[in-house]
Every structure is written in C-alpha cells, then in structure tokens.
Amino acid sequence: MSTIYIAGIAMTVFGRHLERSLDDLAGEALRGALKDAGCSTQDLGAAYYAGMTNGPLQGQISIPGQVVLSKLGIEQIPIVNVENACASGSSAINLAVQCLKAGTTDVALAIGAEKMNIPDKMKAFALFEAGWDVSRAEENYQILVKMGAGITPPAGSESDKPYSKFMAIYAAMCRWHMHTYGTTQRQIAAVCAKNHQHSVHNPYSQFRKPFSIDEVLAAPPIIYPITLPMCAPLSDGAAAAILCTEEGLKRIGADKKRCIKISASVLRSFSNRRLDEPEKHVSRLAALQAYEIAGLGPQDMHVAELHDASAMGGIIHAENLGLAPLGQAGVCAERGEFSLGGRLPINTSGGLESKGHPLGATGIGQLYELVTQLRGEAGARQVEGARHAIQENGGGLQGIEEAEVAIHILSR
C-alpha cells in the first residue's frame, strides 16, 4: 500500500479571536498549509472538514465544509464533513489517509476550524456535554463520578462557578488514579506546570505564561484535585494539513526533505470494559495497533502530543501509550522525564490546557507540533534528534472511557 506523507501543515494561533470569523481562521490555516506544501487548491483531490461549532454556535447545521471551503476556492472535489467530538480533526486526517491509500486521489486536505468564544459562554460549554449518550446523561454522570470514590476532597476545593460536568468527571478520573496508584495532586500539577513552561516557547499557544508546581496548586480550584491552570480553555482556531502519496509529492513538486511520513494512522472506539481493566483502555489498544503497523514501539518515540483537556490526561495517556508503566507517569512527570531535555518530552506545544483546545482543530494542531519537531524547526522547544513521534487524540465519552481515539505515529 502507498506510503502517505504530510507535505504541508499549518495552524492559526489558538485563542480568543473575538474579531475574527470562522471562515477567516480556516482560510489562514488553509493558505498556510498550501504554501508549506507548495501547491494550490487546484491540486486537491478530496477534502475532509472537521468541526463541531458550525451548527450549534453559528447555525450552519449542515454542509459546513462545503460552505466554508467554497469561500476559500475549493469546489467540485469530494468534501466530507467529520464530527467525532474532540477527535474530529484526527479523524479527518485518518479519512484522508484511507482515501489516499485507496487510490482515489494523490493529494488530500484535512482541515479543522472552530469558533467557540461567543457571548453565551454556557452555550459553548454545553458542547462538551453533548459528547456522550444524552438520553442517559444523568445515569452516565452518576456512573462516572463514582470513579472518584475513596478520596475525600478537602474543604474549599470546589469552585462555585458553573463549569461543564466533564470537569467533575475529569476530577473523578484523577481521584481514581490517586486511590489506585498513589498518584498525588502535586504530580498532576507537575504535568500542568511542565506544559505551561513549554508553551512559553510556542508562538501559536493561547497561553504563554509559565507556572511553577506551587503556583498551579495555589490557583483557583475547579473540583479537587483540578485547579484552573490544569484545564483546557474555550478556544477559537484552525489547522490544516496537505497529505500526499509518493505520486502526489512528485506531482506538486514537494520538497521531500520536509515531508513527514505517517507511519501509522489508527481510529478505535470504546468498549464497555470494567474499571479494573486499564489494560483494555481504548487508547492503549489503539496505541498497540499503531505500534504494530509502524513496526515501532514506545521505546522508539522521541516526542509525543497527548490529549489533555485536563492535566490528568497527560498521565493517563502516557501510561496507555506505554511511555510510562501503569501508575508511574505522575512520578515520571515530577522527575522531569516528560519535560524538554528529559527522557521523552510530552506536549512540547504546551498541551491543550496551554496551547488551547478548538475541538475540530485540536488533533491537526497536535500534528503540526510533531511535524515541526521532526523537521527540526521548533526553535527553543526543539527536541534534539527527534525522528519518531506519537499523537493521541480522544473524543467524547462512552462507558468509562473516550468514545473515539485516534493515534498517529509520524517518522522523519
């Protein structure tokens, strides 16, 4: 089967872009990716558009991709709209890979764009609570928050401000890990502080303020053990990638030295596993599948971008991907193993809580960071000698885990 490459990739700065439209953000990302690949819209044979906010927040319930991309000069080719919760952007990449491998075209676009900052903030928060079985929302909630049993939150560790119910679920996941493995709030804060320190060097990051571990712990509480800097913000932004076969690279005249190979692209959905079966976690199974496809293992990875809508994600998924033993990722983070200069830098971009989390653009934004690292173009946050990288991007909740997970392994 054909080898697939990322020939061009670009992203906007993630953040609060109150003065900019979704079309404007998408256009910036598209133009950047086309320029990076050295091609034009006329070279594209298919496009995959990822987004969640077009319908509920902008009113464009149907055909958002066709509407947005037509304003950017893309028409006639197949355009597929992709919605897979927070994994939408990575799902668009996976579909583009499958299209190229099938021989439908030799150049494909994956693009994600979101405009989440609107006057009615709670309307945006409600998007997160649509990422599970809404017909069983209260039942889902009660099942998931029970994961936090065994740890009693200290007095004053819960905010009186309204937040998505997913924050309570993330907190319960934290407390389950704390109760099961002895993970500490300080170790979770170490993950967060590391990410915020990385973000200082990322010009595309929503937040670029460094935090120490003690500052993270002293920040306003959300729900124990989560404090404000540990959480991803509402973000506007876009990211786009141009994917090619070998034939496509030749046709557009891409610089092969800057093209990054997609060694594995895996999508996998949840199972109704038990809480005491972490070895069956969807992210772990997807990672094992990706390693087998790539002919690589966790020991071969030089840099990783993991989905951390709360800082705990950096611990859970480091373990799921085999980057640390079960129950030990917090210890590794506290020792600095996942920091720049450490054994395996994770979320050199700043992660979702620093770089931002514009849902459909998030996964492609993660891949932008990894492509930049593998090209050796990351500047002050560069991981020296990086040749293989892994990305994990999850979306929604079913059972006790993500409804969908994408894993990509990239190679220089």
LINWOQUI-V470064 format. One record per residue. RES is the residue in one small letter. OMEGA is omega in whole degrees, 0 to 359 (999 if undefined). Layout:
BEGIN
res = <RES	RES>
omega = <OMEGA	OMEGA>
END
This chain:
BEGIN
res = <m	s	t	i	y	i	a	g	i	a	m	t	v	f	g	r	h	l	e	r	s	l	d	d	l	a	g	e	a	l	r	g	a	l	k	d	a	g	c	s	t	q	d	l	g	a	a	y	y	a	g	m	t	n	g	p	l	q	g	q	i	s	i	p	g	q	v	v	l	s	k	l	g	i	e	q	i	p	i	v	n	v	e	n	a	c	a	s	g	s	s	a	i	n	l	a	v	q	c	l	k	a	g	t	t	d	v	a	l	a	i	g	a	e	k	m	n	i	p	d	k	m	k	a	f	a	l	f	e	a	g	w	d	v	s	r	a	e	e	n	y	q	i	l	v	k	m	g	a	g	i	t	p	p	a	g	s	e	s	d	k	p	y	s	k	f	m	a	i	y	a	a	m	c	r	w	h	m	h	t	y	g	t	t	q	r	q	i	a	a	v	c	a	k	n	h	q	h	s	v	h	n	p	y	s	q	f	r	k	p	f	s	i	d	e	v	l	a	a	p	p	i	i	y	p	i	t	l	p	m	c	a	p	l	s	d	g	a	a	a	a	i	l	c	t	e	e	g	l	k	r	i	g	a	d	k	k	r	c	i	k	i	s	a	s	v	l	r	s	f	s	n	r	r	l	d	e	p	e	k	h	v	s	r	l	a	a	l	q	a	y	e	i	a	g	l	g	p	q	d	m	h	v	a	e	l	h	d	a	s	a	m	g	g	i	i	h	a	e	n	l	g	l	a	p	l	g	q	a	g	v	c	a	e	r	g	e	f	s	l	g	g	r	l	p	i	n	t	s	g	g	l	e	s	k	g	h	p	l	g	a	t	g	i	g	q	l	y	e	l	v	t	q	l	r	g	e	a	g	a	r	q	v	e	g	a	r	h	a	i	q	e	n	g	g	g	l	q	g	i	e	e	a	e	v	a	i	h	i	l	s	r>
omega = <185	169	183	182	165	182	180	180	181	176	171	166	175	179	178	181	187	184	185	179	176	179	180	179	179	180	178	180	180	181	179	180	178	179	181	180	183	180	180	178	181	180	185	179	179	180	179	186	182	177	178	190	185	182	186	184	180	178	180	188	181	176	180	181	179	181	183	186	178	178	182	175	180	177	178	180	174	175	183	177	186	174	179	183	185	177	184	182	178	177	176	176	181	179	176	177	181	178	181	179	179	179	180	176	177	176	182	179	167	183	176	181	179	173	189	183	180	182	180	185	182	176	177	178	183	178	182	183	171	184	173	180	186	177	180	189	182	177	177	184	182	178	187	181	177	176	182	181	178	177	180	180	178	176	178	183	178	180	174	177	180	175	175	175	180	177	177	179	177	179	178	177	176	185	175	180	178	182	185	189	182	176	183	175	180	178	176	177	178	176	182	181	178	181	180	177	175	186	179	184	183	182	180	186	178	178	181	180	178	175	169	177	181	178	177	181	183	182	180	181	170	170	186	8	186	171	189	182	180	188	174	180	166	187	168	177	180	176	183	179	174	181	184	164	175	181	178	178	180	184	181	179	182	177	186	182	181	179	185	183	171	184	176	175	187	169	179	180	188	166	178	179	176	180	181	178	181	179	178	179	184	179	179	181	178	179	178	178	180	178	181	179	184	186	181	177	180	180	180	184	180	181	183	170	184	182	182	175	161	187	181	178	179	177	183	187	171	178	179	183	178	180	174	177	177	179	186	184	177	177	179	180	181	178	179	182	183	179	173	185	179	184	182	180	179	179	175	177	188	180	185	184	177	183	183	188	177	172	185	178	189	184	179	174	175	181	175	179	183	176	179	178	184	175	182	186	186	174	186	179	182	172	186	175	182	180	179	183	180	178	173	184	183	179	176	177	171	187	181	182	180	177	181	179	173	174	173	172	180	181	179	999>
END
